[in-house]
Amino acid sequence: MARSTENFSGSTSWQGKHGIFAMKLMERDIPRFTPDFVARKSVFCFDNRMICLGTGISNSNTDYSTETTLFQNAYRSEQKAIRVNSKAIKGSLKEKALPNGKMNTLWDGYGNYYQVKKGHVHVQVSEQTLRHNKTREETKGVFSTAWISHGKSPQKESYEYLVLIQSTEKEAANAQRIPLYQVLHCDNTAHIVHDLPTDILAYVSFDNYLSEQTSEVIYSIGAETMIMLLQKDNRLQMSVCDPNLNIREKTYTTKEPSRVVEKEIQLKGKWKLVGINERIQVTVKDNLTKIIVSCQDGIPVEFELEEI
C-alpha cells in the first residue's frame, strides 16, 4: 500500500465495548493518486451504532468526483429491496440524487439502516462491469450503491451520517424521532460526539484542542489523541490512546519496539487518580487537573479519576 506521510490512523476502545476509528487522510504523489487529497475522518462505535464524520475533504482533481461510499452490495431479488426515504426500490434504478440540505434515510437490503444528516446522497441499482479478483477476467453483476458526492475538486467539504447495524424497524423508527447522539465539535481540529444512550463522550483530537463549552469537563487535549470518557457523579472513567506505534524505521518488518509517547490532557476542576497506574501522572493547579498519559503499542490506557 502507498504509505502516507501522516501517522495518525487507527482505533481505540473503551472497556472492550465501544470504540473509535480515526485518520488524517493524505494521498501520495504517485501515479493514480491525487497528491493534494486530504481529509479528516472518524467513526464512533457504540453497540450497533456508528456515527461517521468527515471534514476538510479537499483536492484539485477535476477529472473525477470525490465520493464517500455508504454501501455497495450485490443486489439479489430474493432479499429485501433497498429503501430510500421509506420508499422501496425494486429492480433497476438510474443514478438519482436525493434532496440536498435535508436528512435522508436508506436501508441497504442487508438489514443496515443509514441516516445521512449532512452530505449530498446519490443512489442507484444497476449492472456493473468488474474484474474477477483472481483471474482478472471481466465479469458483471447487479449492485445497489449509495454514496455521498463531494463533487469535482472539493474544497473543505464534510459529511455526517449514522449507521444502525442489523437494525430492527423499531430502532430505525426511534432514531428518526429521538436523536441518538450529539456532535459537539466537528472541524479539522477535533471530532467530538456525545452518545446519548450510553452517555459516553468520545473525542478525536487531530490537532491541539481547547474546549469552548463551559459544561465540558475536558479543558484541553494534545494533538493526535483519542479519548472516551464516562462521568458518573464525582467519578470519571477514561480511556486514552495514541494509535500511532511510533516506530522510526519505515520498513515492512522491524525489530524496533513501539516508543512511549506522552499525551497531555487538562480537565476542569480538581481530580485525583483512583488506585495505582504507572502510566498516569496527575497534577492539580488552581482549578485545572493536568494528566500525562504514557501511550505505547497503540493500546488504550484506561483509568478512573475521583473529584476532590
SVG drawing of the C-alpha trace seen along z (x, -y; Angstrom):
<svg xmlns="http://www.w3.org/2000/svg" viewBox="-42 -29 57 46">
<polyline fill="none" stroke="black" stroke-width="0.4" points="0.0,0.0 1.1,-3.6 2.3,-5.0 1.1,-8.4 3.3,-11.0 0.5,-11.2 1.0,-8.9 -2.4,-9.4 -4.6,-6.5 -6.0,-3.8 -8.5,-2.9 -9.2,-2.8 -11.7,-1.2 -13.5,-1.7 -13.8,1.4 -13.9,3.6 -17.4,2.5 -17.3,-0.7 -14.6,-2.3 -13.4,-4.9 -11.6,-4.8 -10.0,-8.0 -7.4,-9.1 -5.8,-12.0 -6.1,-11.2 -3.3,-12.4 -2.6,-10.7 0.9,-10.3 2.4,-11.9 2.5,-8.8 0.6,-7.6 -3.2,-7.1 -3.2,-9.1 -4.1,-12.8 -1.2,-14.2 -3.2,-17.1 -6.1,-14.9 -6.6,-15.5 -9.4,-14.8 -10.0,-14.0 -12.4,-11.1 -13.8,-9.4 -16.1,-6.6 -17.6,-6.4 -19.0,-3.0 -21.5,-2.3 -23.3,1.0 -24.8,1.3 -24.5,-2.4 -21.8,-4.0 -21.5,-7.8 -19.4,-8.8 -17.9,-12.2 -15.7,-13.8 -14.2,-17.3 -11.7,-19.2 -12.3,-17.0 -10.2,-18.8 -8.3,-18.1 -7.6,-19.6 -8.9,-16.6 -11.2,-18.0 -11.4,-14.7 -13.4,-12.7 -15.9,-13.4 -14.8,-12.7 -17.1,-10.3 -17.7,-8.8 -19.3,-5.3 -22.2,-4.4 -22.7,-0.9 -22.2,1.2 -23.9,4.6 -24.8,7.3 -28.5,6.8 -30.4,10.1 -34.1,10.0 -34.9,12.7 -33.7,10.3 -35.5,7.3 -35.3,4.3 -33.3,1.3 -35.3,-1.6 -34.7,-5.3 -36.6,-7.7 -39.1,-4.9 -39.7,-4.0 -38.8,-0.5 -36.6,-0.3 -37.4,2.8 -35.4,3.6 -33.0,1.2 -32.7,-2.5 -30.7,-5.0 -28.4,-7.3 -30.6,-9.5 -29.5,-12.5 -31.5,-12.8 -32.6,-16.2 -29.6,-18.1 -29.8,-20.0 -32.1,-17.6 -31.8,-14.3 -32.0,-11.2 -32.6,-7.7 -31.7,-4.4 -31.9,-0.6 -29.2,1.4 -31.3,4.6 -29.0,6.4 -30.6,5.1 -28.5,2.0 -30.1,-1.5 -28.4,-4.7 -29.3,-8.2 -27.4,-10.9 -27.7,-14.3 -25.0,-16.1 -24.0,-15.3 -25.3,-15.1 -26.6,-11.5 -26.8,-9.6 -28.2,-6.1 -28.5,-3.6 -29.3,0.1 -27.6,1.1 -25.4,3.6 -21.7,3.0 -18.7,4.4 -15.8,5.6 -12.8,7.9 -12.6,11.3 -10.4,10.9 -8.2,13.9 -8.3,14.4 -8.8,10.7 -11.4,11.8 -14.2,9.4 -17.5,10.2 -20.7,8.4 -23.2,8.1 -26.1,6.0 -25.3,3.8 -27.2,1.5 -25.0,-1.5 -25.3,-4.7 -22.7,-7.4 -22.1,-11.0 -20.9,-13.1 -18.4,-15.9 -18.1,-17.0 -15.0,-17.6 -12.1,-19.4 -13.9,-19.7 -12.7,-22.3 -13.3,-21.8 -16.3,-19.5 -17.8,-17.5 -20.3,-14.8 -22.2,-13.3 -24.2,-10.1 -25.4,-7.4 -25.4,-3.6 -27.5,-1.2 -26.0,2.2 -28.5,5.1 -31.2,2.7 -34.8,3.5 -37.7,1.5 -38.4,0.2 -34.8,-1.0 -34.8,-2.8 -38.2,-4.5 -37.0,-5.6 -33.8,-7.0 -35.9,-9.3 -38.0,-10.5 -35.4,-10.7 -31.7,-11.7 -29.2,-9.0 -26.2,-11.3 -25.0,-14.9 -22.0,-16.2 -20.4,-18.7 -17.5,-19.7 -16.6,-18.9 -13.8,-20.6 -10.2,-19.8 -9.1,-20.3 -11.4,-17.8 -14.4,-15.5 -16.4,-15.1 -19.5,-13.0 -21.8,-12.5 -23.6,-9.1 -26.9,-9.6 -27.9,-6.0 -24.6,-5.3 -23.8,-8.9 -20.2,-8.4 -18.2,-11.4 -15.8,-10.5 -13.0,-12.7 -10.7,-12.6 -8.2,-15.5 -6.4,-15.8 -4.6,-19.0 -4.3,-20.7 -7.9,-21.1 -9.1,-23.8 -12.7,-23.5 -15.1,-26.3 -18.0,-24.7 -18.4,-25.6 -20.3,-22.4 -17.4,-20.2 -15.1,-18.5 -12.3,-18.4 -10.4,-21.7 -7.7,-20.8 -6.3,-17.8 -2.9,-17.4 -2.8,-16.7 -3.4,-13.2 -5.2,-11.8 -8.3,-9.7 -10.3,-9.8 -13.5,-8.1 -15.0,-9.1 -18.0,-8.5 -18.8,-10.7 -20.9,-9.5 -21.4,-11.8 -17.9,-12.5 -16.2,-9.7 -14.7,-9.9 -13.8,-6.7 -11.4,-7.4 -9.7,-5.7 -6.8,-7.5 -5.0,-6.3 -2.4,-7.3 -2.9,-4.7 0.4,-5.5 3.0,-2.8 5.7,-5.5 8.3,-3.4 11.1,-5.3 12.1,-2.5 9.7,-2.6 10.1,0.9 7.7,3.8 9.1,5.6 11.2,4.3 12.6,5.4 12.3,1.8 9.8,1.6 7.0,-0.9 8.2,-4.1 6.4,-5.5 4.7,-8.9 3.2,-11.1 -0.2,-12.7 -1.3,-15.7 -4.9,-16.3 -6.3,-19.0 -9.6,-18.7 -11.7,-21.4 -11.8,-21.1 -9.7,-19.1 -9.3,-15.3 -7.2,-12.5 -6.3,-9.1 -8.2,-6.1 -5.8,-3.3 -2.3,-3.0 -1.4,-3.2 2.2,-3.7 1.2,-5.2 -0.7,-8.1 0.6,-11.3 -1.8,-13.7 -1.1,-17.3 -3.6,-19.8 -3.0,-23.5 -5.6,-26.2 -8.8,-24.7 -7.3,-22.6 -6.0,-19.0 -3.2,-18.1 -3.0,-14.4 0.0,-12.9 -0.7,-9.5 2.2,-7.3 0.9,-5.6 2.6,-2.7 1.8,0.0 -1.4,-1.8 -3.2,-0.3 -5.7,-2.4 -4.8,-3.3 -7.9,-3.0 -8.1,-4.6 -10.5,-6.2 -10.5,-9.6 -12.3,-10.9 -13.2,-14.6 -11.5,-16.2"/>
</svg>
